[in-house]
Amino acid sequence: MSIRLMMGAAMLCCGAAQAAVDQAALADTADGSNWAAWGRTFDEQRYSPLDQIDRDSVGRLGLAWSRELNDVWNMSSQPLAVDGVIYAAVGYSEVYALDAVSGELLWTYDPEVDPKKMRMAWGIRGLAFWKGRVYVGVQDGRLIAIDAETGKPEWSVLTTEPGDNRYITGAPRVFNDTVIIGHGGADFGHVRGYVTAYDTETGEQRWRWHTVPGNPADGFENEAMAMAAETWTGEWWQFGGGGTVWNAMTYDPEFNRIYIGTGNGSPWNHKLRSPDGGDNLFLCSVVALDADTGEYVWHYQTTPGESWDFNSAMDMVLADLTIDGEPRKALLHAPKNGFFYVLDREDGALISAEKLGKVTWAEGIDPDTGRPVEVPGARYEDGEALIWPGSGGVHNWHPMAFSPDTGLTYIPTREMPGYYNDEGREPKTWKLTSKDPMGLKGFYDDIPASAGSSKLEAWNPVTQTRTWEVETPGVVNGGVIVTAGGLVFQGRADGQLQAHDAGTGEALWAYDMGVGTQAAPMTFSVDGRQYVAILAGWGGSQMLLGSLGAQHGWVGREHPRRLLVFALDGDAELPESPAPGRPEPLPGSDFVVDAAKAEQGKKVFGRLCVICHGTAAIAGGYAPDLRASAVPLSAESFDAIVRDGALLGRGMPDFPELSDAETAALRHYIRQRAEAEPSAWDQVAAVWDFLRLMVKMKLAEYGW
């Protein structure tokens, strides 16, 4: 572990004030000076009461300062601001502390992640702050408490098991002198999900709650697991089961409960995981636990017997609503499955649920049972299915916001189908392996930029209707915040930070950040001056999207990763950024592609390489586009990097388990992709774009 200290004047005087970030501070929605938690306050509304920057003044918003962070690859997180200091987690959980007014670097902390865990290249999404400490979850499974003044670690615990598939990308949450963390990993092999609560002072474990039942022969940890086991069939424990809490957790001080949002099954394919059916509790659920003991209180399952990666690991926002003339303590939730849910926080009862976007797997939610009314064929019973939404969901982890002023929820959404095919997989013969962890046939072809779209939507949770919507670029854009100034801020994939009128959706202000982002902004104040901050840089989930991620031109390491801070009348200049571009595949060489080897390599690439280097070998983010690289032309150079770890220091993991035949197959696949003609998807998209252009020109002839 390494620490770099650069003590500044601001840091020397704020230690005492930091101790005030406690239970009372995180419950106080009226004080907007700090952004001290992932959702700002316990309710996770991402609403700030600051209004210095408003509809009238936002035109004066300018850059106060920026800092380049080009040594890290991922910028998906939302920073914290506490007493004039910004804390940002980037890359593999590296933490930066900066003076919020000047941008002076105060300290950095690098947890030095185990290179083996770098294979799950998602990056960190956020931090927690409590009584003078910063808490960070590390990709390799550690939870670390850092002294906020010095940057030195005070304690560290391993929350996972050595050598397992679990990893951490989500932000911890703090309450009652307790810090809680979950993990991911259910997409990569045997994982049984859980959350763990630790003492904030010592790191001692207080409680752990598993999300799915284990082997009945070992006994159950509690009555909730015994109840859940009744909803599973077969020998599910052989596969882990899944249900990881990799993102959303919300503390409710009114009921002293922690709500957790659980993930998909492991494997995804329900018939393999639970061959005789069953709802498979507590997959894809909102679960309420007693915050002090971890005991089960209630649950609501959004997708019973899930088969599509329809996580409920998305925001759970607390709001007081008036519905049918009655005040309700509500929980607002928009999971991947395409519905927007309003639940009663007291008992988990469904208040309402409606489609947020295009949904074809279910007709709706039965208001009496709370269960989805599924469409026949959606579970790919006939071998395959194309449904909306796909595994990316209508709403993913990119956070939404709620304004008590407008009564609206602001949600970054997408519209994109998913293809599911379990050809050749039967419960009696299928085995969970690293080559087939999901129980589905792989989809390896490129999907063009026109295959998906996205929006920023304002949704009324009381009437379950859309108030306004704005088209956004591509399929993955940043999370949002909303302010008392009547503004919704969002960072976008095209490099624009935009401010919209919270009531109408009108774009009132925009700033070119020089690179796209999927991170959420935040706002805070120092000495009466309001600031807006955001991390910008291309990486994270866009990396595996192929053409969908590459369409914006932020491919490769030449584009910046930076923290930008804005204020009224700010006049700082942003360092110039290269124009968007796309790497060109290396032209033909003496390398002769063997089609059979390339076919084998396609499967290896899909299993090990696609997360960083993109679908169909089209890089969608920070990692190099291998079609444009000369390395695959040399077996010696390729093996030195892929198997021997020659580029471990630059974030490229090693795969010593690969055979000579497998590395050769990878090279043939990469070169085949470099020489490939546009896919059928690309050709259809190109023809459609041409026809639309012709129609547009013809209409123009008539003055339309």
C-alpha positions in Angstrom: 0.0 0.0 0.0 1.3 3.4 -0.9 0.4 6.9 0.5 1.5 10.2 -0.9 1.1 13.2 1.4 1.0 16.8 0.3 -0.3 18.7 3.3 -2.2 21.9 2.5 -3.4 24.6 4.7 -7.0 23.6 4.2 -6.3 20.2 5.6 -4.6 21.4 8.7 -7.7 23.1 10.1 -10.5 20.8 9.2 -9.9 17.7 11.3 -12.2 18.8 14.1 -15.0 19.7 11.7 -14.9 16.4 10.0 -15.9 14.6 13.1 -19.3 16.2 12.7 -20.1 13.9 9.8 -22.2 11.4 11.8 -25.7 10.2 12.2 -27.2 13.6 12.6 -25.3 15.1 9.7 -26.3 12.4 7.2 -29.9 12.7 8.3 -29.9 16.5 7.9 -31.3 17.2 4.4 -31.3 21.0 5.0 -27.6 21.6 5.1 -26.1 21.5 1.6 -22.5 22.5 2.4 -21.2 18.9 2.2 -21.8 16.0 -0.1 -20.7 13.4 2.5 -22.3 10.2 1.2 -22.9 8.3 -2.1 -26.5 9.7 -2.2 -25.6 12.9 -0.2 -27.8 12.0 2.8 -29.4 8.8 4.2 -32.4 9.2 1.9 -30.2 8.9 -1.2 -32.4 11.5 -3.0 -29.3 13.2 -4.5 -31.1 16.4 -4.0 -29.1 19.5 -2.8 -30.8 22.4 -1.0 -28.2 24.8 -2.5 -29.7 27.3 -4.9 -27.0 29.9 -5.6 -26.7 28.2 -9.0 -30.2 28.3 -10.4 -32.2 28.6 -13.6 -31.3 32.3 -13.9 -27.7 32.2 -12.8 -26.5 28.9 -14.4 -25.5 30.8 -17.6 -22.6 32.2 -15.5 -21.4 28.8 -14.5 -17.7 28.4 -15.4 -14.7 26.2 -14.7 -13.2 27.0 -11.3 -10.4 24.5 -11.6 -9.5 21.1 -12.9 -7.0 18.3 -12.3 -5.7 15.7 -14.7 -5.7 12.2 -13.3 -4.3 10.4 -16.3 -2.5 7.7 -14.4 -5.8 5.9 -13.6 -8.0 4.2 -16.1 -11.6 4.4 -14.7 -13.5 7.5 -13.7 -17.0 6.1 -12.9 -17.3 7.3 -9.3 -19.0 10.2 -7.6 -16.7 12.3 -5.3 -17.5 13.4 -1.8 -17.0 16.9 -0.4 -16.5 17.4 3.3 -15.5 20.7 4.9 -13.7 22.1 1.9 -12.0 18.9 0.8 -12.9 16.7 -2.1 -12.4 12.9 -1.8 -12.4 10.9 -5.1 -12.0 7.2 -5.7 -10.8 6.3 -9.2 -9.3 3.3 -11.0 -8.7 0.3 -8.7 -9.9 2.1 -5.6 -7.2 4.8 -5.5 -8.3 7.7 -3.3 -7.4 11.3 -3.8 -7.9 14.2 -1.4 -7.9 17.7 -2.9 -8.6 21.2 -1.6 -12.1 21.9 -2.9 -11.4 25.6 -3.6 -7.9 25.5 -5.1 -7.6 22.0 -6.4 -4.3 21.5 -4.5 -3.6 17.8 -4.0 -3.5 17.0 -0.3 -2.8 13.2 -0.4 -3.4 10.1 -2.4 -3.8 6.5 -1.2 -3.2 3.4 -3.4 -4.4 0.1 -2.0 -2.3 -1.7 -4.5 -4.9 -4.2 -5.8 -4.0 -7.8 -6.4 -3.3 -8.0 -10.2 -5.4 -11.2 -10.3 -8.5 -9.3 -9.3 -7.9 -6.8 -12.2 -9.6 -9.3 -14.5 -12.9 -7.8 -13.4 -12.2 -4.4 -14.8 -15.1 -2.4 -13.5 -13.5 0.2 -11.2 -14.8 1.8 -8.1 -18.0 3.8 -7.9 -17.8 5.7 -4.6 -16.8 6.3 -1.0 -18.2 6.7 2.5 -17.3 9.2 5.2 -17.8 9.0 8.9 -16.3 10.8 11.8 -13.0 11.8 10.2 -12.5 8.6 8.2 -12.9 7.8 4.5 -14.1 4.2 3.8 -13.3 2.5 0.5 -14.1 -0.9 -0.9 -11.3 -2.4 -2.9 -11.7 -4.5 -6.0 -9.8 -7.4 -4.4 -12.3 -7.6 -1.6 -10.8 -5.5 1.1 -12.7 -2.7 3.0 -10.3 0.0 4.3 -10.7 2.9 6.7 -8.5 5.9 5.9 -7.7 8.8 8.2 -9.3 11.7 6.3 -6.6 14.2 7.4 -3.5 12.2 6.8 -4.5 9.7 4.1 -3.1 6.8 6.2 -5.0 3.5 6.5 -6.3 2.8 10.0 -7.6 -0.6 9.5 -8.3 -3.1 6.7 -10.4 -6.2 6.5 -10.9 -8.8 3.8 -14.7 -9.0 3.3 -14.5 -11.9 0.8 -12.7 -15.3 0.7 -9.2 -15.7 -0.6 -9.3 -16.9 -4.2 -13.0 -16.6 -4.8 -14.9 -14.8 -7.6 -16.1 -11.9 -5.4 -14.9 -8.4 -5.9 -16.0 -4.9 -4.8 -17.0 -2.0 -7.0 -19.8 -0.4 -5.0 -19.7 2.4 -2.4 -19.9 1.4 1.3 -22.7 2.9 3.5 -22.3 4.1 7.1 -24.8 4.5 9.9 -24.9 3.8 13.7 -21.1 3.6 13.8 -21.4 0.8 11.3 -20.1 0.5 7.8 -21.7 -2.0 5.4 -20.3 -3.4 2.2 -21.5 -6.0 -0.4 -19.7 -7.4 -3.5 -20.1 -8.6 -7.1 -19.0 -11.7 -9.0 -22.1 -13.7 -9.7 -21.5 -13.4 -13.5 -18.1 -15.1 -13.3 -18.7 -18.4 -11.4 -19.6 -19.9 -8.1 -20.7 -17.0 -5.8 -23.2 -16.9 -2.9 -24.1 -13.3 -2.2 -23.9 -11.5 1.2 -23.5 -8.2 2.9 -21.3 -7.6 5.9 -21.4 -4.9 8.6 -18.3 -3.8 10.4 -17.6 -1.5 13.4 -16.4 1.9 11.9 -13.8 2.4 14.7 -12.2 -1.1 14.7 -13.2 -3.0 11.6 -14.6 -5.8 13.7 -17.4 -7.7 12.0 -20.8 -7.0 13.5 -23.0 -9.2 11.3 -23.3 -10.8 7.9 -26.5 -11.6 6.0 -26.5 -14.0 3.0 -28.9 -13.2 0.2 -29.6 -16.8 -0.9 -29.6 -20.1 0.9 -26.7 -22.4 1.1 -26.5 -26.2 1.2 -29.4 -27.4 3.4 -27.2 -30.2 4.8 -25.0 -27.5 6.5 -28.0 -25.9 8.2 -29.3 -22.4 7.6 -27.9 -19.3 9.2 -31.4 -18.0 10.1 -35.1 -18.4 9.5 -35.0 -16.2 6.4 -32.6 -18.6 4.7 -34.8 -21.6 5.6 -37.8 -19.7 4.2 -35.8 -18.8 1.0 -34.7 -22.5 0.5 -38.4 -23.4 0.0 -38.3 -21.4 -3.2 -35.3 -23.1 -4.8 -35.1 -26.6 -6.4 -32.3 -29.0 -7.4 -28.8 -28.5 -6.0 -28.6 -24.8 -6.4 -25.8 -24.4 -3.9 -23.5 -26.2 -6.3 -23.6 -23.0 -8.4 -23.5 -20.5 -5.6 -26.9 -19.0 -6.4 -25.8 -15.4 -6.9 -27.8 -12.5 -5.4 -24.8 -10.2 -4.9 -25.3 -6.8 -3.4 -22.9 -5.0 -5.7 -24.3 -1.5 -5.6 -27.4 -0.2 -3.9 -27.9 0.0 -0.1 -30.0 2.6 1.7 -30.2 3.3 5.4 -33.6 4.4 6.8 -33.2 6.3 10.1 -37.0 6.4 10.7 -37.2 2.6 10.9 -33.5 1.9 11.7 -33.3 -0.4 8.7 -30.9 -1.0 5.9 -32.4 -1.8 2.5 -30.3 -3.9 0.2 -30.9 -4.4 -3.5 -29.9 -7.9 -4.7 -28.5 -9.0 -8.0 -29.0 -11.8 -10.6 -28.8 -15.5 -10.2 -25.7 -17.6 -10.7 -26.0 -18.9 -13.4 -28.4 -16.5 -15.1 -30.3 -19.4 -16.6 -33.2 -20.3 -14.2 -33.8 -23.8 -15.5 -30.2 -24.8 -14.8 -30.0 -23.1 -11.4 -33.4 -24.3 -10.1 -34.6 -27.0 -12.6 -38.1 -27.5 -11.0 -38.9 -23.8 -10.9 -39.3 -21.6 -7.9 -39.0 -17.9 -7.2 -35.4 -18.2 -5.9 -35.5 -15.8 -3.0 -33.8 -13.4 -2.5 -32.6 -12.8 -6.0 -33.5 -9.5 -7.7 -35.2 -8.2 -4.6 -35.4 -5.2 -2.2 -34.7 -6.7 1.3 -35.2 -4.8 4.6 -32.8 -5.7 7.4 -32.6 -4.5 11.0 -29.7 -2.1 10.9 -28.3 -3.2 14.3 -28.6 -6.9 14.0 -28.9 -7.7 10.3 -32.1 -9.7 11.0 -34.6 -10.0 8.1 -37.7 -7.7 8.3 -39.4 -7.8 4.8 -38.7 -8.2 1.1 -40.2 -7.4 -2.3 -39.0 -9.5 -5.2 -39.1 -7.5 -8.5 -38.2 -10.5 -10.8 -39.2 -13.9 -9.3 -37.1 -16.8 -10.8 -35.0 -14.3 -12.7 -33.4 -15.5 -16.0 -32.2 -12.3 -17.6 -29.7 -10.6 -15.3 -32.5 -8.2 -14.1 -30.7 -6.9 -11.0 -32.4 -4.9 -8.3 -29.1 -3.5 -7.4 -30.2 0.0 -8.5 -31.0 3.0 -6.3 -33.5 2.8 -3.6 -34.6 6.3 -2.8 -36.6 7.3 0.3 -39.4 9.9 -0.1 -42.5 11.0 1.7 -45.4 11.0 -0.8 -49.1 11.7 -0.7 -50.9 9.0 -2.6 -54.7 8.9 -2.9 -54.8 11.6 -0.3 -52.8 9.6 2.3 -49.2 10.3 3.4 -46.9 7.3 2.5 -43.4 6.5 3.6 -42.2 5.4 0.1 -39.2 3.7 -1.4 -38.6 4.5 -5.1 -36.9 1.8 -7.2 -36.1 1.4 -10.9 -34.3 -1.9 -11.3 -33.1 -3.3 -14.6 -36.3 -5.1 -15.5 -37.9 -2.0 -16.9 -40.5 -1.2 -14.2 -40.6 1.8 -11.8 -41.7 0.6 -8.3 -43.1 2.5 -5.4 -43.0 0.4 -2.2 -44.2 1.1 1.3 -41.1 1.2 3.5 -43.0 0.1 6.6 -43.9 -3.4 5.3 -42.6 -3.6 1.7 -46.1 -3.7 0.2 -46.4 -2.7 -3.4 -48.0 0.7 -3.9 -47.6 0.9 -7.6 -45.5 -0.3 -10.6 -45.5 0.8 -14.2 -43.3 0.4 -17.2 -40.5 3.0 -17.3 -39.4 2.1 -20.9 -39.9 -0.6 -23.5 -40.7 -3.9 -21.8 -41.7 -7.1 -23.7 -40.8 -9.8 -21.2 -43.9 -9.0 -19.1 -47.2 -7.3 -19.7 -47.3 -5.6 -16.4 -47.2 -6.0 -12.6 -50.3 -7.6 -11.0 -51.4 -5.0 -8.4 -52.8 -7.7 -6.1 -49.9 -10.2 -6.0 -47.1 -7.8 -6.9 -45.8 -10.3 -9.4 -45.0 -9.7 -13.1 -47.4 -11.0 -15.7 -44.8 -12.7 -17.9 -45.1 -13.1 -21.7 -44.9 -16.7 -23.0 -41.5 -17.3 -24.6 -39.6 -14.7 -22.6 -37.7 -17.4 -20.7 -36.3 -18.6 -24.0 -38.3 -21.8 -23.6 -38.0 -22.5 -27.3 -34.2 -22.1 -27.2 -33.8 -18.4 -27.8 -35.5 -15.1 -27.3 -35.1 -11.4 -28.1 -36.6 -9.3 -25.4 -36.7 -5.7 -24.1 -34.9 -4.7 -22.0 -31.7 -6.6 -22.3 -29.3 -7.4 -19.5 -28.3 -3.7 -19.4 -31.8 -2.8 -18.2 -33.9 0.2 -18.7 -32.1 1.7 -15.7 -28.7 0.5 -14.6 -26.5 1.5 -11.7 -26.1 5.1 -12.9 -27.9 6.9 -10.1 -31.3 8.7 -10.3 -32.4 11.7 -8.2 -35.6 12.9 -6.6 -36.6 16.5 -6.0 -39.1 17.2 -3.1 -39.7 20.6 -4.9 -41.0 19.1 -8.1 -42.0 15.7 -6.8 -40.2 14.2 -9.8 -37.6 11.5 -10.1 -34.9 12.0 -12.7 -33.6 8.9 -14.3 -30.9 8.0 -16.9 -32.6 5.3 -19.0 -31.7 3.2 -22.1 -33.6 1.2 -24.6 -31.8 -1.8 -26.0 -32.9 -5.5 -26.4 -31.2 -8.6 -25.1 -30.6 -11.9 -26.9 -30.9 -15.0 -24.8 -30.1 -18.6 -26.0 -29.5 -21.7 -23.9 -29.0 -24.1 -26.8 -27.6 -27.5 -25.8 -27.9 -26.9 -22.1 -29.9 -29.2 -19.9 -30.1 -29.4 -16.1 -29.1 -33.1 -16.0 -25.9 -32.6 -17.9 -24.8 -29.0 -17.6 -21.9 -28.1 -15.3 -20.9 -24.6 -14.1 -17.4 -23.8 -15.5 -15.4 -20.7 -16.1 -16.2 -21.2 -19.8 -19.9 -21.2 -19.3 -20.7 -19.4 -16.0 -24.1 -18.0 -17.1 -25.6 -21.1 -18.7 -26.2 -19.3 -22.0 -24.9 -19.4 -25.5 -22.4 -16.5 -26.0 -23.1 -13.7 -28.4 -19.9 -12.5 -30.0 -20.9 -10.3 -32.9 -20.6 -6.6 -33.1 -23.7 -4.5 -32.5 -23.8 -1.1 -34.2 -24.3 2.2 -32.5 -27.8 2.3 -33.8 -28.9 -0.8 -31.8 -29.6 1.2 -28.6 -30.6 4.6 -27.4 -30.9 6.5 -24.1 -32.8 9.3 -22.4 -32.9 11.5 -19.3 -36.4 11.2 -18.0 -38.5 13.0 -15.4 -40.9 10.5 -13.8 -43.8 11.3 -11.5 -43.8 8.5 -8.9 -47.3 9.4 -7.6 -49.1 9.2 -11.0 -46.5 6.8 -12.5 -46.3 8.9 -15.6 -43.5 10.6 -17.6 -43.4 14.4 -17.2 -40.6 15.1 -19.7 -37.8 13.3 -21.5 -34.6 14.4 -23.3 -32.7 12.2 -25.7 -29.1 11.6 -24.7 -26.1 10.2 -26.8 -25.4 6.5 -27.1 -26.7 4.0 -24.5 -24.6 4.8 -21.4 -24.7 8.2 -19.8 -23.9 9.5 -16.3 -26.0 9.5 -13.2 -27.8 12.7 -12.1 -28.3 15.1 -9.3 -31.0 17.8 -8.7 -30.9 21.0 -6.8 -33.1 23.6 -5.1 -32.0 25.9 -7.9 -34.4 23.9 -10.1 -31.6 22.2 -12.0 -30.8 18.6 -13.0 -27.1 18.0 -13.8 -25.8 15.1 -15.9 -22.5 14.2 -17.4 -22.9 12.5 -20.8 -21.1 10.1 -23.1 -20.4 12.8 -25.7 -18.3 14.8 -23.2 -21.0 17.3 -22.3 -21.9 18.3 -18.8 -25.5 19.6 -19.0 -27.9 21.4 -16.7 -31.6 21.0 -17.4 -34.6 22.8 -16.1 -36.0 20.4 -13.5 -39.6 21.3 -14.4 -39.4 21.3 -18.2 -36.3 19.4 -19.2 -35.0 22.4 -21.2 -31.2 22.4 -21.6 -30.1 25.7 -19.9 -26.3 25.2 -19.9 -23.6 22.9 -21.2 -19.8 22.5 -20.9 -17.5 20.4 -23.1 -15.4 18.3 -20.7 -13.1 17.0 -23.4 -14.0 13.4 -22.8 -17.2 11.4 -22.1 -18.2 10.1 -18.7 -20.7 7.9 -16.9 -20.0 9.4 -13.4 -22.5 11.3 -11.5 -21.8 15.0 -10.5 -22.2 16.4 -7.0 -22.5 19.9 -5.5 -21.3 21.5 -2.3 -20.4 24.9 -0.9 -17.4 26.5 0.8 -17.6 30.0 2.4 -21.0 30.6 0.9 -19.9 29.8 -2.7 -21.6 26.8 -4.4 -19.6 24.4 -6.6 -20.4 21.6 -8.9 -17.9 18.8 -9.4 -17.7 15.8 -11.7 -15.1 13.1 -12.8 -14.8 12.7 -16.5 -13.0 9.8 -18.4 -14.0 6.9 -20.5 -13.9 3.4 -19.0 -15.9 1.0 -17.0 -18.9 -0.7 -18.6 -18.4 1.1 -21.9 -15.3 -1.0 -22.5 -17.2 -4.1 -23.4 -19.8 -2.5 -25.7 -17.8 -2.6 -28.9 -19.2 -0.2 -31.5 -21.8 1.0 -28.9 -19.0 2.3 -26.7 -16.6 3.3 -29.5 -19.1 5.5 -31.3 -18.2 8.6 -29.3 -14.5 8.4 -30.2 -13.1 8.1 -26.7 -11.1 5.0 -27.5 -7.6 4.4 -26.2 -5.4 6.1 -23.7 -4.9 9.4 -25.5 -8.0 11.0 -24.0 -7.9 12.5 -20.5 -9.2 11.5 -17.2 -9.9 14.5 -15.1 -11.8 16.1 -12.1 -13.6 19.3 -13.0 -15.0 21.8 -10.5 -17.4 24.6 -11.5 -18.6 27.8 -9.8 -20.4 31.0 -10.9 -18.0 33.2 -12.8 -15.3 30.6 -12.9 -12.8 31.5 -15.6 -10.2 28.6 -15.5 -9.1 27.1 -18.8 -9.4 23.4 -19.4 -6.3 21.7 -20.9 -6.9 20.9 -24.5 -8.1 17.4 -25.3 -7.6 15.4 -28.5 -10.5 15.3 -30.9 -12.6 12.1 -30.8 -11.4 9.4 -33.1 -11.4 5.7 -33.8 -8.4 3.4 -34.1 -8.0 2.0 -37.6 -7.5 -1.8 -37.8 -4.0 -2.7 -38.9 -3.9 -3.3 -42.6 -3.2 -6.8 -44.0 0.1 -8.5 -43.4 1.7 -11.9 -44.0 -0.5 -13.3 -41.2 -2.8 -15.9 -42.7 -6.0 -16.4 -40.6 -7.1 -19.9 -40.0 -10.9 -19.8 -39.7 -11.2 -22.8 -37.4 -8.6 -21.3 -35.0 -10.4 -17.9 -35.1 -13.6 -19.6 -34.2 -12.0 -21.1 -31.1 -10.3 -17.8 -30.3 -13.7 -16.0 -30.4 -14.9 -18.0 -27.5 -11.7 -17.5 -25.5 -11.9 -13.8 -26.2 -15.5 -13.6 -25.1 -14.6 -15.3 -21.9 -11.5 -13.4 -20.9 -10.9 -10.3 -23.1 -14.2 -8.8 -23.9 -14.6 -6.8 -20.7 -11.6 -4.6 -21.5 -11.1 -4.9 -25.2 -14.7 -4.8 -26.4 -17.3 -7.0 -28.1 -16.0 -8.4 -31.4 -12.6 -6.9 -30.5 -13.8 -3.4 -31.1 -12.4 -1.4 -28.1 -15.1 0.7 -26.5 -13.0 2.4 -23.8 -9.7 2.7 -22.1 -8.0 -0.5 -23.2 -6.3 -0.7 -26.6 -8.1 -1.8 -29.8 -6.3 -5.0 -30.5 -7.3 -4.9 -34.2 -5.0 -1.8 -34.5 -2.1 -3.5 -32.6 0.9 -5.2 -34.1 1.3 -7.4 -31.0 -1.0 -10.2 -32.2 1.2 -10.6 -35.3 4.0 -11.9 -33.1 3.4 -15.1 -31.1 6.4 -14.3 -28.8 5.2 -10.7 -28.0 1.6 -11.8 -27.6 2.5 -14.6 -25.2 4.9 -12.4 -23.2 1.9 -10.0 -22.5 -1.0 -12.4 -22.3 0.6 -15.3 -20.4 3.7 -13.9 -18.8 2.3 -10.6 -17.6 4.7 -8.2 -19.3 2.2 -5.4 -19.0 1.0 -6.0 -15.5 2.2 -2.6 -14.4 -0.1 -1.0 -17.0 -3.2 -2.9 -15.8 -3.1 -5.8 -18.3 -3.6 -9.0 -16.3 -1.8 -12.2 -17.1 -3.5 -15.5 -18.0 -0.9 -18.2 -17.4 -3.5 -20.9 -17.6 -3.9 -20.4 -21.4 -2.4 -23.1 -23.6 -0.3 -22.5 -26.7 -3.4 -23.5 -28.8 -5.6 -21.0 -27.0 -3.2 -18.0 -27.3 -2.7 -18.9 -31.0 -6.5 -19.1 -31.4 -6.8 -15.6 -29.9 -4.3 -14.2 -32.3 -6.2 -15.7 -35.3 -9.5 -14.3 -34.0 -8.1 -10.8 -33.5 -6.6 -10.7 -36.9 -9.8 -12.0 -38.4 -11.6 -9.2 -36.8 -9.0 -6.7 -38.1 -9.7 -7.9 -41.6 -13.5 -8.3 -41.2 -16.1 -6.7 -43.4 -18.9 -4.9 -41.6 -21.2 -7.3 -39.9 -24.8 -8.0 -41.0 -25.9 -5.6 -38.2 -23.6 -2.9 -39.5 -24.9 -3.4 -43.1 -28.5 -3.2 -42.0 -27.8 -0.1 -40.0 -26.0 1.5 -42.9 -28.8 0.8 -45.4 -31.4 2.1 -42.9 -29.4 5.3 -42.4 -29.1 5.7 -46.1 -32.9 5.3 -46.6 -33.6 7.8 -43.9 -31.3 10.3 -45.5 -33.0 9.8 -48.9 -36.4 10.4 -47.3 -35.1 13.4 -45.5 -33.8 14.8 -48.8 -37.0 14.1 -50.6 -39.1 15.9 -47.9 -36.7 18.8 -48.1 -37.5 19.2 -51.8 -41.1 19.9 -50.8 -40.0 22.3 -48.1 -41.0 20.0 -45.2 
